[in-house]
């Protein structure tokens, strides 16, 4: 860099200087010591001095030795357990990047490569879904002037389509075009059909569409459903993700009301009823849709059914906040629905500030049911259900949405 | 055994010392965060987070004369985390009505826009290294201490960061890797 370029760079950096901090910030920061508790070492140090008294040095040494022994035992047990589990899972993760107009990306689970499936400036791509064999990715594309201008998809103002992306050849082809706002799209387990939900022509009710992949035929049926459809502040609408394959057809499970989510198992036999937002007082219940029997799993939100429907993962709220309530250290829990036992296998950091106050991150199971993955306030994590051991997802995924793990590891992304 | 009154007095003393040190360094810290993050709002958030973090770790700082370097390291880490999490295109405010004033001594509007774009594409570590070197005027050794990395790493980040910015100033569009 020559002297003139360095001068320009320095001047440019100086121009970013925001000036002096506001009196409000200064005043707020002066209150930090009074408002923020210090868990360690100061508060514990003082407490230990009070508790240990004049024999503090001797007792301290004894405590340290005990602590070391305990640590060695725990680390040993953890390593032993870890060596038995083929973990972490391999393969690719599809996700959407929410910056600007949404695009679909692929990333190797170990972070070794990223591929932009879409990189369009005037269209919004979302809802990536893997085919059962992991060779094809389906996603929804919205176009039109309003979307290009940054608006969210609104019925009557978008041109929706469902697109297939072939992983091996990196080619795209439209599966269905001329659609309205598509809320969800799913493959059948055989991979021969794709079902989707979209706004009907009246922009009030919902339609179900089924696409036959061999013939390309699209069959639309009006569901006449308005329950569980909510208008967003920006004018768009949202629904619960509730398109399920019952074994013979795609069924819609509408939200019962505005406060709880009704998440059906994939076999349609049971439903997990949970609060939509993080709430210490609300209960997560499993309801048998045939007998009406209910199992109370205690406080919990955002349930996710295991692939075999034998377990439900959910976020168990706690009141353990951090740094003046910036985050809550909630727990990642798995309920075994055979034994009705709940196990805590990890931690989920839930943000409590900003526009998504108390929002709980969605949880996802890998197709083999071995692990649960999610993005929280500190990035992405994968937790082994059996052992509770975990590893972090690539940093590139932080803040992204709609994670979908490839069912069967195939070609890389380099 | 120390009495409750003595413990309370110690705690009050510690709080007062921390407030004094933060107040002294606040101006510099906030402005540095602003240059790294590109706007005042994010700088306020980052400075707040850094102060909270610093307070929680303050008992571990034995030499208060080292507070400024220690706090700057926390601030830099906080800014890095924010850059990683909220990597996005900055809003470039161009005062079109005032015409010539938009060039304001730091090159042409094209240079400014090119630098905006190129800086956004730097990795958080590269961006912070460039700011610490060319805005805070720190030596490589001091940058290494602030970022907790070897001097060789600082040099390579500086080299890579400057190469990208140099290309931008020469009118070459840098494509995302």
Interface residues (C-beta under 8 A of the other chain):
Chain A: X1 X5 X6 X8 X9 X10 X11 X12 X13 X14 X15 X16 X17 X18 X19 X20 X21 X22 X25 X26 X28 X29 X30 X32 X33 X34 X36 X38 X39 X41 X42 X45 X46 X49 X50 X53 X54 X99 X100 X323 X324 X326 X395 X398 X399
Chain B: X1 X2 X4 X7 X10 X11 X14 X15 X18 X19 X22 X23 X26 X27 X30 X31 X34 X35 X38 X39 X40 X43 X44 X47 X48 X49 X51 X52 X53 X55 X56 X58 X59 X60 X84 X85 X86 X87 X88 X89 X104 X105 X106 X107 X111 X112 X115 X130 X131 X134 X135 X162 X165 X166 X169
